[in-house]
Amino acid sequence: MLTITFAFVVATALFFLFERTRWMGVVGVFVLLVINPLFFTGLFLLAGVAFYFIFIRSNKHEPTKPLPRRD
């Protein structure tokens, strides 16, 4: 069951890459939620945390300017 679920997750992710197949990705997300809700919820939370650390948190912590030299 785990290999089928993993293959379905990969197929659903590939459907979201192209504009013409995004509707199939939405259907795939619904099917994943119906078939295995715990696995998909965990995967969704993991993707959300990764998105937060990669895009949102990295923008807040910009490097500071070095202090001018005092000679």
PyMOL Python script that loads the backbone (N, CA, C, O; Angstrom):
from pymol import cmd

cmd.read_pdbstr("""\
ATOM      1  N   MET A   1       0.820  -1.196   0.000  1.00  0.00           N
ATOM      2  CA  MET A   1       0.000   0.000   0.000  1.00  0.00           C
ATOM      3  C   MET A   1       0.864   1.260   0.000  1.00  0.00           C
ATOM      4  O   MET A   1       0.495   2.271  -0.598  1.00  0.00           O
ATOM      5  N   LEU A   2       2.013   1.196   0.671  1.00  0.00           N
ATOM      6  CA  LEU A   2       2.881   2.367   0.739  1.00  0.00           C
ATOM      7  C   LEU A   2       3.465   2.704  -0.628  1.00  0.00           C
ATOM      8  O   LEU A   2       3.592   3.881  -0.967  1.00  0.00           O
ATOM      9  N   THR A   3       3.820   1.700  -1.414  1.00  0.00           N
ATOM     10  CA  THR A   3       4.392   1.984  -2.740  1.00  0.00           C
ATOM     11  C   THR A   3       3.344   2.579  -3.675  1.00  0.00           C
ATOM     12  O   THR A   3       3.654   3.450  -4.488  1.00  0.00           O
ATOM     13  N   ILE A   4       2.118   2.113  -3.559  1.00  0.00           N
ATOM     14  CA  ILE A   4       1.047   2.673  -4.391  1.00  0.00           C
ATOM     15  C   ILE A   4       0.786   4.123  -3.996  1.00  0.00           C
ATOM     16  O   ILE A   4       0.598   4.979  -4.860  1.00  0.00           O
ATOM     17  N   THR A   5       0.772   4.397  -2.699  1.00  0.00           N
ATOM     18  CA  THR A   5       0.556   5.755  -2.226  1.00  0.00           C
ATOM     19  C   THR A   5       1.690   6.669  -2.666  1.00  0.00           C
ATOM     20  O   THR A   5       1.452   7.799  -3.091  1.00  0.00           O
ATOM     21  N   PHE A   6       2.923   6.183  -2.566  1.00  0.00           N
ATOM     22  CA  PHE A   6       4.066   6.991  -3.005  1.00  0.00           C
ATOM     23  C   PHE A   6       3.997   7.289  -4.502  1.00  0.00           C
ATOM     24  O   PHE A   6       4.268   8.415  -4.920  1.00  0.00           O
ATOM     25  N   ALA A   7       3.640   6.303  -5.302  1.00  0.00           N
ATOM     26  CA  ALA A   7       3.501   6.516  -6.742  1.00  0.00           C
ATOM     27  C   ALA A   7       2.390   7.514  -7.040  1.00  0.00           C
ATOM     28  O   ALA A   7       2.513   8.330  -7.954  1.00  0.00           O
ATOM     29  N   PHE A   8       1.319   7.452  -6.280  1.00  0.00           N
ATOM     30  CA  PHE A   8       0.215   8.380  -6.487  1.00  0.00           C
ATOM     31  C   PHE A   8       0.611   9.797  -6.091  1.00  0.00           C
ATOM     32  O   PHE A   8       0.194  10.756  -6.741  1.00  0.00           O
ATOM     33  N   VAL A   9       1.409   9.945  -5.035  1.00  0.00           N
ATOM     34  CA  VAL A   9       1.899  11.270  -4.624  1.00  0.00           C
ATOM     35  C   VAL A   9       2.795  11.854  -5.705  1.00  0.00           C
ATOM     36  O   VAL A   9       2.681  13.036  -6.030  1.00  0.00           O
ATOM     37  N   VAL A  10       3.686  11.041  -6.266  1.00  0.00           N
ATOM     38  CA  VAL A  10       4.574  11.513  -7.330  1.00  0.00           C
ATOM     39  C   VAL A  10       3.764  11.914  -8.558  1.00  0.00           C
ATOM     40  O   VAL A  10       4.028  12.955  -9.161  1.00  0.00           O
ATOM     41  N   ALA A  11       2.787  11.104  -8.932  1.00  0.00           N
ATOM     42  CA  ALA A  11       1.952  11.432 -10.092  1.00  0.00           C
ATOM     43  C   ALA A  11       1.170  12.720  -9.855  1.00  0.00           C
ATOM     44  O   ALA A  11       1.048  13.543 -10.762  1.00  0.00           O
ATOM     45  N   THR A  12       0.639  12.905  -8.650  1.00  0.00           N
ATOM     46  CA  THR A  12      -0.103  14.124  -8.343  1.00  0.00           C
ATOM     47  C   THR A  12       0.801  15.347  -8.386  1.00  0.00           C
ATOM     48  O   THR A  12       0.394  16.406  -8.865  1.00  0.00           O
ATOM     49  N   ALA A  13       2.024  15.207  -7.889  1.00  0.00           N
ATOM     50  CA  ALA A  13       2.973  16.324  -7.951  1.00  0.00           C
ATOM     51  C   ALA A  13       3.314  16.666  -9.398  1.00  0.00           C
ATOM     52  O   ALA A  13       3.446  17.839  -9.744  1.00  0.00           O
ATOM     53  N   LEU A  14       3.456  15.656 -10.235  1.00  0.00           N
ATOM     54  CA  LEU A  14       3.739  15.913 -11.653  1.00  0.00           C
ATOM     55  C   LEU A  14       2.555  16.577 -12.350  1.00  0.00           C
ATOM     56  O   LEU A  14       2.747  17.395 -13.249  1.00  0.00           O
ATOM     57  N   PHE A  15       1.343  16.236 -11.947  1.00  0.00           N
ATOM     58  CA  PHE A  15       0.173  16.890 -12.535  1.00  0.00           C
ATOM     59  C   PHE A  15       0.155  18.387 -12.241  1.00  0.00           C
ATOM     60  O   PHE A  15      -0.319  19.169 -13.064  1.00  0.00           O
ATOM     61  N   PHE A  16       0.661  18.795 -11.087  1.00  0.00           N
ATOM     62  CA  PHE A  16       0.674  20.218 -10.745  1.00  0.00           C
ATOM     63  C   PHE A  16       1.750  21.002 -11.495  1.00  0.00           C
ATOM     64  O   PHE A  16       1.729  22.232 -11.472  1.00  0.00           O
ATOM     65  N   LEU A  17       2.674  20.336 -12.146  1.00  0.00           N
ATOM     66  CA  LEU A  17       3.733  21.048 -12.857  1.00  0.00           C
ATOM     67  C   LEU A  17       3.249  21.709 -14.137  1.00  0.00           C
ATOM     68  O   LEU A  17       3.799  22.732 -14.546  1.00  0.00           O
ATOM     69  N   PHE A  18       2.238  21.151 -14.770  1.00  0.00           N
ATOM     70  CA  PHE A  18       1.783  21.654 -16.058  1.00  0.00           C
ATOM     71  C   PHE A  18       0.381  22.233 -15.932  1.00  0.00           C
ATOM     72  O   PHE A  18      -0.461  21.715 -15.198  1.00  0.00           O
ATOM     73  N   GLU A  19       0.150  23.318 -16.664  1.00  0.00           N
ATOM     74  CA  GLU A  19      -1.104  24.040 -16.533  1.00  0.00           C
ATOM     75  C   GLU A  19      -2.310  23.211 -16.987  1.00  0.00           C
ATOM     76  O   GLU A  19      -3.377  23.290 -16.379  1.00  0.00           O
ATOM     77  N   ARG A  20      -2.148  22.430 -18.035  1.00  0.00           N
ATOM     78  CA  ARG A  20      -3.273  21.658 -18.557  1.00  0.00           C
ATOM     79  C   ARG A  20      -3.679  20.488 -17.664  1.00  0.00           C
ATOM     80  O   ARG A  20      -4.804  19.999 -17.765  1.00  0.00           O
ATOM     81  N   THR A  21      -2.792  20.040 -16.806  1.00  0.00           N
ATOM     82  CA  THR A  21      -3.097  18.868 -15.972  1.00  0.00           C
ATOM     83  C   THR A  21      -3.319  19.228 -14.513  1.00  0.00           C
ATOM     84  O   THR A  21      -3.397  18.335 -13.669  1.00  0.00           O
ATOM     85  N   ARG A  22      -3.422  20.509 -14.194  1.00  0.00           N
ATOM     86  CA  ARG A  22      -3.614  20.898 -12.791  1.00  0.00           C
ATOM     87  C   ARG A  22      -4.935  20.404 -12.235  1.00  0.00           C
ATOM     88  O   ARG A  22      -5.015  20.086 -11.049  1.00  0.00           O
ATOM     89  N   TRP A  23      -5.972  20.329 -13.052  1.00  0.00           N
ATOM     90  CA  TRP A  23      -7.250  19.820 -12.567  1.00  0.00           C
ATOM     91  C   TRP A  23      -7.122  18.363 -12.146  1.00  0.00           C
ATOM     92  O   TRP A  23      -7.785  17.930 -11.203  1.00  0.00           O
ATOM     93  N   MET A  24      -6.272  17.599 -12.839  1.00  0.00           N
ATOM     94  CA  MET A  24      -6.047  16.214 -12.440  1.00  0.00           C
ATOM     95  C   MET A  24      -5.269  16.151 -11.122  1.00  0.00           C
ATOM     96  O   MET A  24      -5.442  15.216 -10.341  1.00  0.00           O
ATOM     97  N   GLY A  25      -4.411  17.149 -10.880  1.00  0.00           N
ATOM     98  CA  GLY A  25      -3.709  17.225  -9.608  1.00  0.00           C
ATOM     99  C   GLY A  25      -4.660  17.480  -8.458  1.00  0.00           C
ATOM    100  O   GLY A  25      -4.498  16.915  -7.376  1.00  0.00           O
ATOM    101  N   VAL A  26      -5.645  18.322  -8.682  1.00  0.00           N
ATOM    102  CA  VAL A  26      -6.653  18.589  -7.643  1.00  0.00           C
ATOM    103  C   VAL A  26      -7.450  17.314  -7.355  1.00  0.00           C
ATOM    104  O   VAL A  26      -7.734  17.005  -6.197  1.00  0.00           O
ATOM    105  N   VAL A  27      -7.804  16.589  -8.392  1.00  0.00           N
ATOM    106  CA  VAL A  27      -8.500  15.314  -8.201  1.00  0.00           C
ATOM    107  C   VAL A  27      -7.598  14.332  -7.455  1.00  0.00           C
ATOM    108  O   VAL A  27      -8.064  13.587  -6.593  1.00  0.00           O
ATOM    109  N   GLY A  28      -6.308  14.333  -7.789  1.00  0.00           N
ATOM    110  CA  GLY A  28      -5.359  13.455  -7.107  1.00  0.00           C
ATOM    111  C   GLY A  28      -5.235  13.776  -5.633  1.00  0.00           C
ATOM    112  O   GLY A  28      -5.135  12.864  -4.812  1.00  0.00           O
ATOM    113  N   VAL A  29      -5.238  15.056  -5.277  1.00  0.00           N
ATOM    114  CA  VAL A  29      -5.186  15.458  -3.873  1.00  0.00           C
ATOM    115  C   VAL A  29      -6.435  14.962  -3.143  1.00  0.00           C
ATOM    116  O   VAL A  29      -6.342  14.468  -2.019  1.00  0.00           O
ATOM    117  N   PHE A  30      -7.588  15.090  -3.771  1.00  0.00           N
ATOM    118  CA  PHE A  30      -8.817  14.608  -3.159  1.00  0.00           C
ATOM    119  C   PHE A  30      -8.780  13.096  -2.944  1.00  0.00           C
ATOM    120  O   PHE A  30      -9.167  12.606  -1.883  1.00  0.00           O
ATOM    121  N   VAL A  31      -8.317  12.366  -3.942  1.00  0.00           N
ATOM    122  CA  VAL A  31      -8.243  10.907  -3.820  1.00  0.00           C
ATOM    123  C   VAL A  31      -7.258  10.509  -2.724  1.00  0.00           C
ATOM    124  O   VAL A  31      -7.521   9.582  -1.958  1.00  0.00           O
ATOM    125  N   LEU A  32      -6.124  11.209  -2.649  1.00  0.00           N
ATOM    126  CA  LEU A  32      -5.165  10.910  -1.588  1.00  0.00           C
ATOM    127  C   LEU A  32      -5.758  11.172  -0.202  1.00  0.00           C
ATOM    128  O   LEU A  32      -5.516  10.408   0.733  1.00  0.00           O
ATOM    129  N   LEU A  33      -6.523  12.238  -0.071  1.00  0.00           N
ATOM    130  CA  LEU A  33      -7.165  12.521   1.216  1.00  0.00           C
ATOM    131  C   LEU A  33      -8.195  11.462   1.581  1.00  0.00           C
ATOM    132  O   LEU A  33      -8.371  11.153   2.760  1.00  0.00           O
ATOM    133  N   VAL A  34      -8.874  10.904   0.590  1.00  0.00           N
ATOM    134  CA  VAL A  34      -9.885   9.887   0.862  1.00  0.00           C
ATOM    135  C   VAL A  34      -9.224   8.541   1.170  1.00  0.00           C
ATOM    136  O   VAL A  34      -9.641   7.846   2.097  1.00  0.00           O
ATOM    137  N   ILE A  35      -8.204   8.172   0.405  1.00  0.00           N
ATOM    138  CA  ILE A  35      -7.584   6.851   0.557  1.00  0.00           C
ATOM    139  C   ILE A  35      -6.735   6.769   1.826  1.00  0.00           C
ATOM    140  O   ILE A  35      -6.885   5.839   2.619  1.00  0.00           O
ATOM    141  N   ASN A  36      -5.853   7.734   2.012  1.00  0.00           N
ATOM    142  CA  ASN A  36      -4.912   7.661   3.126  1.00  0.00           C
ATOM    143  C   ASN A  36      -4.757   9.048   3.748  1.00  0.00           C
ATOM    144  O   ASN A  36      -3.768   9.728   3.476  1.00  0.00           O
ATOM    145  N   PRO A  37      -5.692   9.477   4.563  1.00  0.00           N
ATOM    146  CA  PRO A  37      -5.664  10.854   5.069  1.00  0.00           C
ATOM    147  C   PRO A  37      -4.499  11.148   6.014  1.00  0.00           C
ATOM    148  O   PRO A  37      -3.969  12.259   6.000  1.00  0.00           O
ATOM    149  N   LEU A  38      -4.091  10.183   6.829  1.00  0.00           N
ATOM    150  CA  LEU A  38      -3.015  10.428   7.776  1.00  0.00           C
ATOM    151  C   LEU A  38      -1.686  10.644   7.060  1.00  0.00           C
ATOM    152  O   LEU A  38      -0.941  11.560   7.407  1.00  0.00           O
ATOM    153  N   PHE A  39      -1.385   9.825   6.080  1.00  0.00           N
ATOM    154  CA  PHE A  39      -0.135   9.961   5.321  1.00  0.00           C
ATOM    155  C   PHE A  39      -0.106  11.280   4.566  1.00  0.00           C
ATOM    156  O   PHE A  39       0.907  11.979   4.574  1.00  0.00           O
ATOM    157  N   PHE A  40      -1.203  11.621   3.919  1.00  0.00           N
ATOM    158  CA  PHE A  40      -1.228  12.841   3.124  1.00  0.00           C
ATOM    159  C   PHE A  40      -1.189  14.080   4.007  1.00  0.00           C
ATOM    160  O   PHE A  40      -0.573  15.077   3.630  1.00  0.00           O
ATOM    161  N   THR A  41      -1.822  14.047   5.161  1.00  0.00           N
ATOM    162  CA  THR A  41      -1.774  15.181   6.074  1.00  0.00           C
ATOM    163  C   THR A  41      -0.354  15.398   6.579  1.00  0.00           C
ATOM    164  O   THR A  41       0.113  16.534   6.658  1.00  0.00           O
ATOM    165  N   GLY A  42       0.333  14.310   6.921  1.00  0.00           N
ATOM    166  CA  GLY A  42       1.732  14.417   7.336  1.00  0.00           C
ATOM    167  C   GLY A  42       2.616  14.945   6.221  1.00  0.00           C
ATOM    168  O   GLY A  42       3.499  15.769   6.457  1.00  0.00           O
ATOM    169  N   LEU A  43       2.381  14.476   5.022  1.00  0.00           N
ATOM    170  CA  LEU A  43       3.152  14.958   3.872  1.00  0.00           C
ATOM    171  C   LEU A  43       2.877  16.432   3.604  1.00  0.00           C
ATOM    172  O   LEU A  43       3.788  17.190   3.270  1.00  0.00           O
ATOM    173  N   PHE A  44       1.618  16.835   3.753  1.00  0.00           N
ATOM    174  CA  PHE A  44       1.240  18.232   3.558  1.00  0.00           C
ATOM    175  C   PHE A  44       1.883  19.127   4.611  1.00  0.00           C
ATOM    176  O   PHE A  44       2.354  20.219   4.291  1.00  0.00           O
ATOM    177  N   LEU A  45       1.908  18.680   5.852  1.00  0.00           N
ATOM    178  CA  LEU A  45       2.555  19.457   6.912  1.00  0.00           C
ATOM    179  C   LEU A  45       4.062  19.553   6.690  1.00  0.00           C
ATOM    180  O   LEU A  45       4.653  20.610   6.913  1.00  0.00           O
ATOM    181  N   LEU A  46       4.678  18.478   6.260  1.00  0.00           N
ATOM    182  CA  LEU A  46       6.105  18.486   5.969  1.00  0.00           C
ATOM    183  C   LEU A  46       6.433  19.460   4.836  1.00  0.00           C
ATOM    184  O   LEU A  46       7.424  20.186   4.911  1.00  0.00           O
ATOM    185  N   ALA A  47       5.612  19.478   3.795  1.00  0.00           N
ATOM    186  CA  ALA A  47       5.820  20.413   2.697  1.00  0.00           C
ATOM    187  C   ALA A  47       5.618  21.855   3.161  1.00  0.00           C
ATOM    188  O   ALA A  47       6.339  22.752   2.723  1.00  0.00           O
ATOM    189  N   GLY A  48       4.651  22.086   4.038  1.00  0.00           N
ATOM    190  CA  GLY A  48       4.424  23.428   4.559  1.00  0.00           C
ATOM    191  C   GLY A  48       5.585  23.933   5.400  1.00  0.00           C
ATOM    192  O   GLY A  48       5.968  25.098   5.298  1.00  0.00           O
ATOM    193  N   VAL A  49       6.144  23.065   6.227  1.00  0.00           N
ATOM    194  CA  VAL A  49       7.295  23.450   7.039  1.00  0.00           C
ATOM    195  C   VAL A  49       8.505  23.730   6.155  1.00  0.00           C
ATOM    196  O   VAL A  49       9.238  24.691   6.388  1.00  0.00           O
ATOM    197  N   ALA A  50       8.713  22.902   5.155  1.00  0.00           N
ATOM    198  CA  ALA A  50       9.825  23.125   4.229  1.00  0.00           C
ATOM    199  C   ALA A  50       9.648  24.444   3.474  1.00  0.00           C
ATOM    200  O   ALA A  50      10.615  25.181   3.284  1.00  0.00           O
ATOM    201  N   PHE A  51       8.425  24.744   3.045  1.00  0.00           N
ATOM    202  CA  PHE A  51       8.148  26.001   2.358  1.00  0.00           C
ATOM    203  C   PHE A  51       8.447  27.190   3.274  1.00  0.00           C
ATOM    204  O   PHE A  51       9.010  28.193   2.834  1.00  0.00           O
ATOM    205  N   TYR A  52       8.068  27.071   4.544  1.00  0.00           N
ATOM    206  CA  TYR A  52       8.312  28.151   5.498  1.00  0.00           C
ATOM    207  C   TYR A  52       9.810  28.409   5.655  1.00  0.00           C
ATOM    208  O   TYR A  52      10.257  29.553   5.579  1.00  0.00           O
ATOM    209  N   PHE A  53      10.577  27.354   5.874  1.00  0.00           N
ATOM    210  CA  PHE A  53      12.004  27.541   6.113  1.00  0.00           C
ATOM    211  C   PHE A  53      12.765  27.970   4.861  1.00  0.00           C
ATOM    212  O   PHE A  53      13.755  28.696   4.962  1.00  0.00           O
ATOM    213  N   ILE A  54      12.321  27.536   3.689  1.00  0.00           N
ATOM    214  CA  ILE A  54      13.048  27.880   2.463  1.00  0.00           C
ATOM    215  C   ILE A  54      12.717  29.291   1.995  1.00  0.00           C
ATOM    216  O   ILE A  54      13.623  30.053   1.657  1.00  0.00           O
ATOM    217  N   PHE A  55      11.437  29.654   1.968  1.00  0.00           N
ATOM    218  CA  PHE A  55      11.047  30.917   1.342  1.00  0.00           C
ATOM    219  C   PHE A  55      10.757  32.037   2.341  1.00  0.00           C
ATOM    220  O   PHE A  55      11.210  33.162   2.133  1.00  0.00           O
ATOM    221  N   ILE A  56      10.041  31.775   3.383  1.00  0.00           N
ATOM    222  CA  ILE A  56       9.599  32.851   4.265  1.00  0.00           C
ATOM    223  C   ILE A  56      10.674  33.219   5.274  1.00  0.00           C
ATOM    224  O   ILE A  56      10.994  34.397   5.428  1.00  0.00           O
ATOM    225  N   ARG A  57      11.230  32.250   5.954  1.00  0.00           N
ATOM    226  CA  ARG A  57      12.210  32.556   6.989  1.00  0.00           C
ATOM    227  C   ARG A  57      13.510  33.084   6.404  1.00  0.00           C
ATOM    228  O   ARG A  57      14.171  33.910   7.033  1.00  0.00           O
ATOM    229  N   SER A  58      13.895  32.627   5.211  1.00  0.00           N
ATOM    230  CA  SER A  58      15.146  33.102   4.623  1.00  0.00           C
ATOM    231  C   SER A  58      15.055  34.566   4.213  1.00  0.00           C
ATOM    232  O   SER A  58      16.083  35.242   4.163  1.00  0.00           O
ATOM    233  N   ASN A  59      13.869  35.078   3.919  1.00  0.00           N
ATOM    234  CA  ASN A  59      13.712  36.483   3.543  1.00  0.00           C
ATOM    235  C   ASN A  59      13.791  37.411   4.753  1.00  0.00           C
ATOM    236  O   ASN A  59      14.160  38.575   4.600  1.00  0.00           O
ATOM    237  N   LYS A  60      13.461  36.937   5.929  1.00  0.00           N
ATOM    238  CA  LYS A  60      13.465  37.780   7.124  1.00  0.00           C
ATOM    239  C   LYS A  60      14.868  37.991   7.661  1.00  0.00           C
ATOM    240  O   LYS A  60      15.146  39.033   8.254  1.00  0.00           O
ATOM    241  N   HIS A  61      15.748  37.042   7.470  1.00  0.00           N
ATOM    242  CA  HIS A  61      17.082  37.111   8.048  1.00  0.00           C
ATOM    243  C   HIS A  61      18.096  37.503   6.975  1.00  0.00           C
ATOM    244  O   HIS A  61      18.884  36.682   6.506  1.00  0.00           O
ATOM    245  N   GLU A  62      18.054  38.755   6.610  1.00  0.00           N
ATOM    246  CA  GLU A  62      19.030  39.245   5.645  1.00  0.00           C
ATOM    247  C   GLU A  62      20.338  39.534   6.367  1.00  0.00           C
ATOM    248  O   GLU A  62      20.332  39.944   7.527  1.00  0.00           O
ATOM    249  N   PRO A  63      21.437  39.327   5.698  1.00  0.00           N
ATOM    250  CA  PRO A  63      22.706  39.617   6.367  1.00  0.00           C
ATOM    251  C   PRO A  63      22.825  41.106   6.676  1.00  0.00           C
ATOM    252  O   PRO A  63      22.405  41.955   5.890  1.00  0.00           O
ATOM    253  N   THR A  64      23.393  41.399   7.813  1.00  0.00           N
ATOM    254  CA  THR A  64      23.536  42.790   8.215  1.00  0.00           C
ATOM    255  C   THR A  64      24.782  43.398   7.556  1.00  0.00           C
ATOM    256  O   THR A  64      25.697  42.688   7.140  1.00  0.00           O
ATOM    257  N   LYS A  65      24.786  44.717   7.476  1.00  0.00           N
ATOM    258  CA  LYS A  65      25.918  45.405   6.892  1.00  0.00           C
ATOM    259  C   LYS A  65      27.087  45.386   7.871  1.00  0.00           C
ATOM    260  O   LYS A  65      26.881  45.550   9.074  1.00  0.00           O
ATOM    261  N   PRO A  66      28.300  45.192   7.383  1.00  0.00           N
ATOM    262  CA  PRO A  66      29.421  45.219   8.320  1.00  0.00           C
ATOM    263  C   PRO A  66      29.612  46.624   8.872  1.00  0.00           C
ATOM    264  O   PRO A  66      29.334  47.612   8.192  1.00  0.00           O
ATOM    265  N   LEU A  67      30.084  46.705  10.101  1.00  0.00           N
ATOM    266  CA  LEU A  67      30.342  48.012  10.720  1.00  0.00           C
ATOM    267  C   LEU A  67      31.520  48.706  10.041  1.00  0.00           C
ATOM    268  O   LEU A  67      32.465  48.050   9.603  1.00  0.00           O
ATOM    269  N   PRO A  68      31.460  50.021   9.955  1.00  0.00           N
ATOM    270  CA  PRO A  68      32.600  50.725   9.345  1.00  0.00           C
ATOM    271  C   PRO A  68      33.847  50.607  10.245  1.00  0.00           C
ATOM    272  O   PRO A  68      33.742  50.482  11.465  1.00  0.00           O
ATOM    273  N   ARG A  69      34.978  50.649   9.631  1.00  0.00           N
ATOM    274  CA  ARG A  69      36.236  50.529  10.379  1.00  0.00           C
ATOM    275  C   ARG A  69      36.515  51.805  11.140  1.00  0.00           C
ATOM    276  O   ARG A  69      36.267  52.904  10.643  1.00  0.00           O
ATOM    277  N   ARG A  70      37.022  51.659  12.330  1.00  0.00           N
ATOM    278  CA  ARG A  70      37.413  52.813  13.136  1.00  0.00           C
ATOM    279  C   ARG A  70      38.922  52.803  13.264  1.00  0.00           C
ATOM    280  O   ARG A  70      39.482  52.115  14.117  1.00  0.00           O
ATOM    281  N   ASP A  71      39.547  53.538  12.445  1.00  0.00           N
ATOM    282  CA  ASP A  71      41.031  53.597  12.485  1.00  0.00           C
ATOM    283  C   ASP A  71      41.535  54.771  13.260  1.00  0.00           C
ATOM    284  O   ASP A  71      42.746  54.956  13.384  1.00  0.00           O
TER     285      ASP A  71
END
""", "prot")
cmd.dss("prot")
cmd.show_as("cartoon", "prot")
cmd.util.cbc("prot")
cmd.orient("prot")
